[in-house]
Amino acid sequence: MKLIDKTIDLMEYTYRETSRKDRFPIKYRTIIFEMQTNSLNIYKMLLTANKLPICGNGSERQLLQLKAVALCDDLSGLIELANKLKIISIDKMGKWQAYLTPVKNMILAWIKSDSKR
């Protein structure tokens, strides 16, 4: 599934960037932890949702998909916060968002596709 591959790329990028002590000093450990946790949980929720049957609105599958979208929004906000705190540049923020945006859009397309079935 292409979405899972994109999510792995996002997770890898997030872990690689937040593990750089020169970029994310220890005083930002809460932001680091949230970014890493969000990217990991997006991946976990999508893997789990993919294994569940399609059962219409309000299904467990759809709830996991929607939670993953919410985590994408949270991660996006944390990336913007990192830029405002001058931890990352506007270019780095754009690159990070370029990993995140396709994941979110693909999840939304998946939800729409499931609702048509």
Buried (B, 14 or more C-beta within 10 A) or exposed (E): EEBBEBBEEBBEBBBEBBEEEEBBEEEBEEBBEBBBBBBBBBBBBBEBBBEBEEEEEEBEBBBBBBBBBBBBEBBBEBBBBBBEEEBBEEEBBEBBBEBBBBBBBBBBEBBEEBEEE
